[in-house]
Amino acid sequence: MSSLKKAVLVLLLVSSLSVFAVVKIGALLPLTGGVSAFGDLVKKGIELAHEERGTVLGEKIEVVYMDTRSEKTEAANGIARLIDKEGVIAVIGEVISGNSIAAGEIAEKKKVPMVSPSSTNPLVTQGKKFVSRVCFIDPLQGTALAEFAVKTLKIKKATVLTDVEQDYSVGLSNYFIERFKKYGGQAQQLNYKSGDSEFSAQLSQALAFGAEAIVVTGYYNEIALVAQQARALGFKGHILAGDGADAPELIKIGGQAVEGLYFTAHYHPDAPITQVSKKFVEAFVKKYGVKPSTLSALGYDAYMLVVVAIDRAKQKKPELIATAIRSIKNFQGATGVITIDGNGNATKDVVIETVKNQQFAFAAKISASELK
């Protein structure tokens, strides 16, 4: 075989390989189970981002979705399958903190970067080199919610309902109560469990306590039911929640009972922060026909940030990508300007939303610098 033919053969071989070469990114999401609405919203954001940026390092990006069924055990098993069987070089997920903590242990052990769109509990990234996030953390949002309750709503007595089965809820309650008491507020803390549907005992205690606000730190299903039952018992005060309320199902389940509810959020489409925010909203509405939720925006940001990190790493080595993720500063995302610190946490502002005319509406923005 002539040298020319050999050269042509090599070029053809390289070309054919490049056609089939892909960069695999995992998406570990609760697509079924108790918080499947969260997973669906994040997936929509990832899909939009993937359409906009479908290649990196000259290769096609393949997103491999893995359903955690909203369970911790499945989150751990799912990320192991993504890494060991699918060969992903980075993972977006999980959505809720307890599942991200479980999955993060595996990511850390296998030295593959994981970026959570929305898990806010400090333990998600604590002591880890490979687990990061694009959302704020519970100390920040708990403090912001307490600031809003005291300074804007003038609340002095609050009953805090905590889902003791969720790391997210336990942590958020603690941070809210700590700041609320700092301002002289009186707090009563009562517990429930994921999946509970009857809250009359806790609500009766809240009414006897004279609560001016009921703060539910769990997820949308229970928040909606608490609101319904509180209003049925004649509670006239404020109902507050963390970002676990941020799903359309809150309104579908709660109806008029959640009207006027306030909750912390990472973003609102009516208050775009960056040029990327505006473009994201336009693209999302064009694709899905509705305005994007916070979780969709966070899913979009998580995907884009991972791709940027792969670009910076200049190769498909998970350890280099993990390092690149934590070097990202002033990233222009849909949810705002994001800086990832040395612990893998995002520095960003907190948005307060409310339910107004059965829609999520922007209420306020609290700067992270104000909460120190």
C-alpha positions as CSV (number, residue, x, y, z in Angstrom):
1,M,0.0,0.0,0.0
2,S,1.4,3.4,-1.0
3,S,2.1,6.0,1.6
4,L,-0.6,8.2,0.0
5,K,-3.2,5.5,0.4
6,K,-2.1,4.9,4.0
7,A,-2.5,8.6,4.7
8,V,-6.0,8.7,3.1
9,L,-7.0,5.6,5.1
10,V,-5.8,7.2,8.4
11,L,-7.7,10.4,7.6
12,L,-10.9,8.4,6.8
13,L,-10.5,6.4,10.1
14,V,-10.0,9.6,12.1
15,S,-13.0,11.2,10.4
16,S,-15.2,8.2,11.1
17,L,-14.2,8.1,14.7
18,S,-14.9,11.8,15.1
19,V,-18.4,11.2,13.8
20,F,-19.2,8.7,16.5
21,A,-17.2,10.4,19.3
22,V,-19.5,11.8,22.0
23,V,-19.2,13.6,25.3
24,K,-21.6,11.9,27.7
25,I,-23.1,14.0,30.5
26,G,-25.4,12.4,33.0
27,A,-28.7,13.9,34.3
28,L,-29.7,12.4,37.6
29,L,-33.3,13.5,38.2
30,P,-36.5,12.5,40.1
31,L,-38.6,11.8,37.0
32,T,-41.2,9.7,38.9
33,G,-42.2,9.6,42.6
34,G,-43.0,12.3,45.2
35,V,-41.1,15.2,43.7
36,S,-41.3,14.3,40.0
37,A,-42.6,17.7,39.2
38,F,-39.1,19.1,40.2
39,G,-37.4,16.6,37.9
40,D,-39.6,17.4,34.9
41,L,-38.9,21.2,35.3
42,V,-35.1,20.7,35.5
43,K,-35.2,18.4,32.5
44,K,-36.9,21.1,30.4
45,G,-34.1,23.5,31.2
46,I,-31.4,20.9,30.4
47,E,-33.1,20.1,27.1
48,L,-33.2,23.7,26.0
49,A,-29.6,24.2,27.0
50,H,-28.6,21.1,25.1
51,E,-30.4,22.4,21.9
52,E,-28.5,25.6,22.2
53,R,-25.1,24.1,23.0
54,G,-24.9,20.6,21.7
55,T,-21.2,20.2,21.2
56,V,-18.0,20.6,23.2
57,L,-14.3,19.9,22.4
58,G,-15.5,19.4,18.8
59,E,-17.7,16.4,19.8
60,K,-21.4,15.9,20.1
61,I,-22.9,16.0,23.7
62,E,-25.2,13.2,24.7
63,V,-27.3,13.7,27.8
64,V,-28.0,10.4,29.6
65,Y,-31.1,10.7,31.9
66,M,-31.4,8.5,35.0
67,D,-34.6,8.5,37.1
68,T,-34.0,8.4,40.9
69,R,-37.8,7.8,41.5
70,S,-37.4,10.6,44.2
71,E,-35.5,8.2,46.5
72,K,-32.1,8.4,48.1
73,T,-31.2,4.8,47.4
74,E,-32.1,5.1,43.7
75,A,-30.1,8.4,43.6
76,A,-27.0,6.5,44.8
77,N,-27.6,3.6,42.5
78,G,-28.4,5.8,39.5
79,I,-25.2,7.8,39.6
80,A,-23.2,4.6,39.9
81,R,-24.9,3.3,36.7
82,L,-24.3,6.6,34.9
83,I,-20.6,6.5,35.7
84,D,-19.8,2.8,35.5
85,K,-22.2,1.7,32.7
86,E,-22.8,4.8,30.7
87,G,-19.4,6.3,31.0
88,V,-20.5,9.9,31.7
89,I,-17.7,12.4,32.5
90,A,-19.9,14.7,34.6
91,V,-23.4,14.6,36.2
92,I,-26.1,17.2,36.6
93,G,-28.2,16.4,39.7
94,E,-29.8,15.6,41.9
95,V,-32.6,18.0,42.6
96,I,-33.5,17.6,46.3
97,S,-30.8,17.7,49.0
98,G,-31.2,14.3,50.6
99,N,-30.8,12.6,47.2
100,S,-27.9,14.8,46.3
101,I,-26.1,13.9,49.5
102,A,-26.6,10.2,48.8
103,A,-25.4,10.6,45.1
104,G,-22.6,12.9,46.1
105,E,-20.9,10.2,48.2
106,I,-20.7,8.0,45.1
107,A,-19.5,10.9,42.8
108,E,-16.8,11.7,45.3
109,K,-15.7,8.1,45.6
110,K,-15.5,7.7,41.8
111,K,-14.0,11.2,41.3
112,V,-16.6,12.4,38.8
113,P,-17.9,15.9,39.0
114,M,-21.6,16.4,40.0
115,V,-23.4,19.7,39.8
116,S,-26.7,20.1,41.5
117,P,-29.1,22.6,40.0
118,S,-31.1,23.1,43.2
119,S,-29.9,21.2,46.3
120,T,-29.5,23.8,49.0
121,N,-28.5,21.9,52.1
122,P,-24.8,22.7,53.2
123,L,-24.0,19.0,53.6
124,V,-24.4,18.4,49.8
125,T,-20.9,19.9,49.1
126,Q,-19.4,19.9,52.6
127,G,-16.0,18.2,52.6
128,K,-16.2,17.3,48.9
129,K,-14.0,18.1,45.9
130,F,-16.3,16.8,43.2
131,V,-19.7,18.0,44.2
132,S,-20.8,21.6,43.4
133,R,-24.1,23.5,42.7
134,V,-25.5,26.5,40.9
135,C,-28.1,27.4,43.6
136,F,-27.7,29.3,46.8
137,I,-27.5,27.4,50.1
138,D,-30.0,27.1,53.0
139,P,-28.2,29.4,55.4
140,L,-28.7,32.1,52.8
141,Q,-32.3,31.4,51.9
142,G,-33.3,30.7,55.5
143,T,-31.8,34.0,56.6
144,A,-33.4,35.8,53.6
145,L,-36.8,34.4,54.4
146,A,-36.5,35.5,58.1
147,E,-35.4,39.0,57.0
148,F,-38.4,39.3,54.7
149,A,-40.7,38.0,57.4
150,V,-39.5,40.4,60.1
151,K,-38.6,43.5,58.1
152,T,-41.3,43.4,55.3
153,L,-44.2,41.5,56.8
154,K,-43.5,42.6,60.4
155,I,-44.1,39.1,61.8
156,K,-43.2,38.5,65.5
157,K,-44.6,35.0,66.1
158,A,-44.1,32.1,63.7
159,T,-44.8,28.4,63.7
160,V,-42.3,26.4,61.6
161,L,-43.4,23.1,60.2
162,T,-40.4,20.8,59.5
163,D,-40.3,17.6,57.4
164,V,-38.0,15.5,59.6
165,E,-37.4,13.1,56.8
166,Q,-35.8,15.7,54.5
167,D,-32.3,17.1,55.2
168,Y,-33.3,20.2,53.3
169,S,-36.3,20.9,55.5
170,V,-34.5,20.4,58.8
171,G,-31.6,22.6,57.8
172,L,-33.8,25.4,56.3
173,S,-35.9,25.4,59.5
174,N,-32.9,25.8,61.7
175,Y,-31.5,28.7,59.7
176,F,-34.8,30.5,59.5
177,I,-35.4,30.2,63.3
178,E,-31.9,31.3,64.1
179,R,-32.2,34.6,62.2
180,F,-35.9,35.1,63.2
181,K,-35.0,34.8,66.9
182,K,-32.0,37.2,66.4
183,Y,-34.6,39.9,65.7
184,G,-36.6,39.0,68.8
185,G,-39.2,36.8,67.1
186,Q,-40.8,33.9,68.8
187,A,-40.7,30.6,67.0
188,Q,-42.6,27.4,67.6
189,Q,-41.2,24.3,65.7
190,L,-43.5,21.4,64.9
191,N,-42.7,18.3,62.8
192,Y,-44.3,16.2,60.1
193,K,-43.1,13.5,57.6
194,S,-42.9,13.3,53.8
195,G,-46.2,12.0,52.5
196,D,-48.3,13.2,55.4
197,S,-51.7,14.5,54.4
198,E,-53.3,15.5,57.7
199,F,-51.9,18.5,59.6
200,S,-54.8,19.4,61.9
201,A,-52.8,18.6,65.1
202,Q,-49.9,20.9,64.2
203,L,-52.2,23.6,62.9
204,S,-54.3,23.6,66.1
205,Q,-51.0,24.1,68.1
206,A,-50.1,27.0,65.7
207,L,-53.4,28.7,66.3
208,A,-53.1,28.2,70.1
209,F,-49.6,29.7,69.9
210,G,-51.0,32.8,68.2
211,A,-48.8,32.4,65.1
212,E,-48.8,35.3,62.7
213,A,-47.1,33.2,60.1
214,I,-46.9,29.5,59.3
215,V,-43.6,28.6,57.7
216,V,-43.5,25.2,55.9
217,T,-39.9,24.2,55.0
218,G,-40.7,21.1,53.0
219,Y,-41.9,20.5,49.4
220,Y,-44.9,21.6,47.4
221,N,-47.3,18.7,48.1
222,E,-47.3,19.2,51.8
223,I,-47.0,23.0,51.6
224,A,-50.2,23.1,49.5
225,L,-52.1,20.7,51.9
226,V,-51.0,22.7,55.0
227,A,-52.2,25.9,53.3
228,Q,-55.6,24.3,52.5
229,Q,-56.1,23.0,56.0
230,A,-54.8,26.2,57.7
231,R,-57.3,28.3,55.8
232,A,-60.1,25.8,56.5
233,L,-59.4,26.2,60.3
234,G,-59.6,30.0,59.9
235,F,-56.0,30.9,59.9
236,K,-55.7,34.5,58.5
237,G,-51.9,35.0,58.8
238,H,-49.1,34.6,56.3
239,I,-47.9,31.3,54.9
240,L,-44.3,31.2,54.0
241,A,-42.0,28.5,52.4
242,G,-38.6,27.9,51.0
243,D,-37.8,27.1,47.4
244,G,-39.4,23.7,47.9
245,A,-42.7,25.5,47.0
246,D,-41.5,26.4,43.6
247,A,-43.4,24.1,41.3
248,P,-46.7,24.8,39.4
249,E,-48.2,21.8,41.3
250,L,-48.3,24.0,44.4
251,I,-51.1,26.0,42.8
252,K,-52.7,23.0,41.2
253,I,-53.0,21.3,44.5
254,G,-53.5,24.3,46.8
255,G,-55.8,26.5,44.7
256,Q,-57.0,29.6,46.4
257,A,-55.5,28.4,49.7
258,V,-52.0,29.3,48.5
259,E,-53.0,32.7,47.2
260,G,-50.7,35.2,48.9
261,L,-48.1,32.6,49.9
262,Y,-44.5,33.9,49.9
263,F,-41.5,31.7,49.2
264,T,-37.8,32.0,48.4
265,A,-36.6,31.4,44.9
266,H,-33.4,31.6,42.8
267,Y,-35.0,33.5,39.9
268,H,-38.2,34.9,38.4
269,P,-38.7,35.4,34.7
270,D,-40.4,38.8,35.2
271,A,-37.2,40.1,36.8
272,P,-34.4,39.1,34.4
273,I,-30.9,39.8,35.8
274,T,-28.6,39.2,32.9
275,Q,-28.8,39.3,29.1
276,V,-28.8,35.5,29.3
277,S,-31.9,35.6,31.5
278,K,-33.8,37.5,28.8
279,K,-32.7,35.2,26.0
280,F,-33.5,32.2,28.1
281,V,-37.1,33.3,28.8
282,E,-37.7,34.0,25.1
283,A,-36.3,30.7,24.0
284,F,-38.2,28.8,26.7
285,V,-41.5,30.4,25.9
286,K,-41.0,29.6,22.2
287,K,-40.2,26.0,22.9
288,Y,-42.7,25.2,25.7
289,G,-45.4,27.9,25.4
290,V,-45.1,28.9,29.1
291,K,-42.8,31.1,31.1
292,P,-39.9,29.1,32.7
293,S,-39.9,28.1,36.4
294,T,-36.9,28.6,38.7
295,L,-36.0,24.9,38.4
296,S,-35.9,25.0,34.6
297,A,-33.6,28.0,34.7
298,L,-31.4,26.2,37.2
299,G,-31.3,23.1,35.0
300,Y,-30.3,25.3,32.1
301,D,-27.5,27.0,34.2
302,A,-26.2,23.7,35.5
303,Y,-25.8,22.2,32.0
304,M,-24.2,25.4,30.6
305,L,-21.8,25.6,33.5
306,V,-20.7,22.0,33.1
307,V,-20.1,22.5,29.4
308,V,-18.1,25.7,30.1
309,A,-16.0,23.7,32.6
310,I,-15.3,20.9,30.0
311,D,-14.2,23.6,27.6
312,R,-11.8,25.0,30.2
313,A,-10.5,21.6,31.1
314,K,-9.7,21.1,27.3
315,Q,-10.1,17.3,27.7
316,K,-12.6,14.7,29.0
317,K,-10.9,14.0,32.3
318,P,-13.4,14.2,35.2
319,E,-10.8,15.4,37.7
320,L,-9.8,18.3,35.5
321,I,-13.5,19.2,34.9
322,A,-14.2,19.2,38.6
323,T,-11.3,21.6,39.1
324,A,-12.5,23.8,36.3
325,I,-16.0,24.0,37.8
326,R,-14.7,25.5,41.0
327,S,-12.7,28.1,39.0
328,I,-15.7,29.6,37.4
329,K,-16.3,33.3,38.4
330,N,-19.0,35.7,37.3
331,F,-20.8,33.1,35.1
332,Q,-23.6,34.8,33.2
333,G,-26.5,32.4,33.8
334,A,-30.3,32.5,33.4
335,T,-30.7,32.8,37.1
336,G,-28.1,35.6,37.4
337,V,-24.4,36.0,37.9
338,I,-22.9,32.9,39.5
339,T,-19.5,32.5,41.1
340,I,-18.5,29.0,42.4
341,D,-16.4,29.2,45.5
342,G,-13.7,26.8,46.7
343,N,-16.3,24.7,48.5
344,G,-18.4,24.2,45.4
345,N,-21.2,26.6,46.5
346,A,-22.7,29.4,44.4
347,T,-22.8,33.0,45.5
348,K,-25.9,34.7,44.3
349,D,-28.9,36.8,45.4
350,V,-32.3,35.5,46.8
351,V,-35.6,36.3,45.1
352,I,-38.9,36.3,47.0
353,E,-42.0,35.2,45.0
354,T,-45.6,35.2,45.9
355,V,-48.8,33.6,44.5
356,K,-50.9,36.3,43.0
357,N,-54.0,35.6,40.9
358,Q,-53.0,32.0,40.8
359,Q,-49.6,32.8,39.2
360,F,-46.1,33.0,40.6
361,A,-45.2,36.7,40.9
362,F,-42.0,38.6,41.7
363,A,-42.2,40.2,45.2
364,A,-38.6,41.2,46.2
365,K,-34.9,40.5,45.7
366,I,-32.6,40.3,48.7
367,S,-28.9,40.7,48.0
368,A,-26.5,38.1,49.4
369,S,-24.4,41.0,50.7
370,E,-27.2,42.1,53.0
371,L,-27.5,38.8,54.8
372,K,-24.1,38.6,56.4
